[in-house]
Every structure is written in C-alpha cells, then in structure tokens.
Amino acid sequence: MAEQDAALIHEEAKGAMEKSLRSLRAELQKIRTGRANTALLDGIQVDYYGTPTPLNQLANLGTPDPRLIVVSPYDKGAMGSIEKAILASDLGLTPSNDGKVVRIPIPPLTEERRKELVKHVHRLAEDHKVGVREGRRDALSLLKDLETEGTIPVDDRHREEKRIQGLTDEYIKKIDEMTAQKEEEILQV
C-alpha cells in the first residue's frame, strides 16, 4: 500500500511538472524572434460574423520566406476582420492584403527589443520554475501526511523525497535548456 501511495504521489508531481513545462513551451512559441513563425498568430481571435474564432480556423497560414507570414482566408469576406485582429494584437505587426491573401512582414528586431524579449523569456522561465517547485512542495506535503498517518515509514519518505527532488532538478534543467535555446533564437541576427 505504501509503495502504491508513494508511486501515485510521484506520478502526480511529475504530471504537475510536465504541465508547467508544456505551458512554458506554448508561451515561448508565441514570442517573436527575427524569423517568421505561424505560431506567433496562435492566440489571435478574429471576430467572424459576431463570433470570436481562432485565426488558424479561418485561414491557411504559411511562411514562404523567413521574414513573411502569409494568411490565406478560406472566406475572402473575413479578410478585413483578420487584418483588424492582427493589428489589435500586441505583436506589433502590420498586415497588408491584396484581395486574396494577407501578408504580414516580420521586421527585424532592434537590439533593444531583443534584450527586452530575453528578459521576458527569463521571467516566463522563472514563473514556470515556480510551478515545478509547487509540484514538488505538494508532493512532499502529501508524503509527510502519509508518514503522519503511519502509512509509510520515515526511511521510505526520505527515499521518495530524494526521488521527487531528482525529478524537480530534471524539469528545472529542461526549463533552463528551453530558455537558453529561445534566447539564442532571439539574439541571432
């Protein structure tokens, strides 16, 4: 029974840490680098006949070259709404359309903007590290409760605490690696 409880707590902690890692990955995809990436437009909602609709459900998105995103709407009548939604987003992009497609040129980042983005990436990473540590804290609390109830002995609790700390260290390292990779992408000219 004790091993099952400990394994369940371990899996729960791992799930919480994995959730934090997935969330960071999604956040990092939305951060603009010097290159065109359709993931930049993932969070954009377009007012499509009174209904907020994700842009990727209204149009085909593509990147024909490293500095351009092309949006090909399935319904040409939505082109104006798509342009308004992109302009209203906080991406700082200026779309233009030719009646068939919306072109979004990706301007090169200034050195100052690159530094701001790197700081933002580090803040995001730290927030998600806090999420990983909260998963660890919750797991350790549950282990202490099991020991207090007499379900697991002290030695088993200490062993499980070490396993959970190892898991925490592993996820913190993954976050650091993702952060370093994104920082490199941003600073690349």
C-alpha positions in Angstrom: 0.0 0.0 0.0 2.8 2.4 0.9 4.6 1.9 -2.4 1.4 2.5 -4.3 0.7 5.7 -2.5 4.3 6.9 -3.0 4.2 6.0 -6.7 0.9 7.8 -7.1 2.3 10.9 -5.4 5.4 10.7 -7.7 3.2 10.5 -10.8 1.1 13.4 -9.6 4.2 15.5 -9.1 5.5 14.5 -12.5 2.2 15.4 -14.1 2.2 18.9 -12.5 5.8 19.5 -13.6 5.1 18.3 -17.1 2.1 20.7 -17.3 4.4 23.6 -16.3 6.9 22.6 -19.0 4.2 22.3 -21.7 2.8 25.7 -20.7 6.3 27.3 -21.0 6.8 25.7 -24.4 3.5 27.2 -25.6 4.4 30.6 -24.2 7.8 30.6 -25.8 6.3 29.8 -29.2 4.3 33.0 -29.1 7.4 35.1 -28.6 8.6 36.7 -31.7 12.1 36.1 -33.0 13.6 37.6 -36.1 12.1 34.9 -38.2 8.6 34.3 -39.4 6.7 31.6 -37.5 3.0 30.9 -37.8 2.9 30.1 -34.0 3.1 33.9 -33.5 -0.6 34.1 -34.6 -1.8 31.2 -32.4 -3.5 33.4 -29.8 -5.3 35.7 -32.3 -9.1 35.6 -32.2 -10.9 37.0 -35.2 -14.5 38.5 -35.0 -16.1 36.2 -37.6 -19.7 37.2 -38.1 -20.0 38.1 -34.4 -18.2 35.0 -33.1 -14.6 35.1 -31.8 -12.8 32.4 -33.9 -9.2 31.4 -33.8 -7.3 32.7 -36.9 -6.0 29.2 -37.8 -9.6 28.0 -38.2 -10.4 30.8 -40.7 -7.3 30.7 -42.9 -4.3 28.7 -44.1 -1.1 30.1 -42.6 2.3 29.8 -44.3 5.8 31.2 -44.2 7.1 31.4 -47.8 10.3 33.1 -46.6 12.0 33.9 -43.3 10.6 37.4 -43.0 7.0 36.9 -44.2 3.8 35.2 -42.9 1.0 34.7 -45.5 -2.6 34.2 -44.3 -4.9 32.8 -47.0 -8.5 33.1 -45.7 -11.0 30.4 -46.7 -13.7 33.1 -46.8 -12.4 36.2 -48.6 -15.1 38.2 -46.8 -13.2 37.7 -43.5 -10.1 39.4 -44.8 -10.9 42.8 -43.1 -11.7 41.1 -39.8 -8.4 39.2 -40.0 -6.4 42.4 -40.6 -8.2 44.1 -37.7 -7.5 41.2 -35.3 -3.8 41.2 -36.3 -3.5 44.9 -35.8 -5.3 44.8 -32.5 -2.9 42.1 -31.2 0.1 43.2 -29.2 2.6 41.7 -31.7 3.4 45.0 -33.3 2.8 43.6 -36.8 1.3 45.5 -39.8 -0.6 43.3 -42.2 -1.5 44.2 -45.8 -3.8 42.5 -48.2 -4.1 42.2 -52.0 -7.7 41.0 -52.0 -6.6 37.3 -52.0 -4.1 36.9 -49.1 -3.0 38.9 -46.1 0.8 39.4 -46.0 2.5 40.1 -42.7 6.1 41.2 -43.0 8.2 40.4 -40.0 10.5 43.4 -39.4 14.0 42.7 -38.0 14.2 43.1 -34.2 16.2 46.0 -32.8 18.9 45.3 -30.3 16.9 47.0 -27.5 13.8 44.9 -28.4 15.9 41.7 -28.4 17.1 42.5 -24.9 13.5 43.1 -23.7 12.4 39.8 -25.2 15.2 38.0 -23.5 14.2 39.5 -20.1 10.6 38.4 -20.8 11.8 34.9 -21.6 13.7 34.8 -18.3 10.6 36.0 -16.4 8.5 33.3 -18.0 11.0 30.7 -17.2 11.2 31.7 -13.6 7.4 31.7 -13.3 7.3 28.1 -14.7 10.1 27.0 -12.4 7.9 28.2 -9.6 5.2 25.9 -11.0 7.6 23.0 -10.9 8.6 23.8 -7.3 4.9 24.0 -6.3 4.5 20.4 -7.7 7.5 19.4 -5.5 6.1 21.1 -2.5 2.7 19.5 -2.9 4.2 16.0 -3.3 6.4 16.5 -0.2 3.4 17.6 1.8 1.5 14.5 0.8 4.4 12.3 1.8 4.6 14.0 5.2 0.8 13.4 5.6 1.3 9.7 4.8 4.1 9.4 7.3 2.0 11.2 10.0 -0.8 8.7 9.3 1.6 5.9 9.7 1.1 4.7 6.1 4.8 4.9 5.2 7.9 4.7 7.3 10.4 7.6 7.7 13.0 5.8 5.5 10.6 5.4 2.6 9.5 9.0 2.9 13.1 10.2 2.7 13.8 8.0 -0.3 10.7 9.3 -2.1 11.7 12.9 -1.2 15.0 12.3 -2.9 13.3 10.9 -6.0 10.9 13.9 -6.1 13.9 16.3 -5.8 15.7 14.5 -8.6 12.5 14.9 -10.7 12.4 18.6 -9.8 16.0 19.1 -10.8 15.3 17.3 -14.1 12.4 19.6 -15.0 14.3 22.8 -13.9 17.1 21.7 -16.2 14.7 21.2 -19.1 13.2 24.7 -18.5 16.8 26.2 -18.5 17.6 24.4 -21.8 14.4 25.7 -23.4 15.1 29.2 -22.2 18.7 29.1 -23.5 17.5 27.9 -26.9 14.9 30.6 -27.1 17.4 33.2 -26.0 19.8 32.1 -28.7 17.0 32.3 -31.3 16.1 35.9 -30.2 19.7 37.1 -30.2 20.5 35.6 -33.6 20.7 38.4 -36.1 
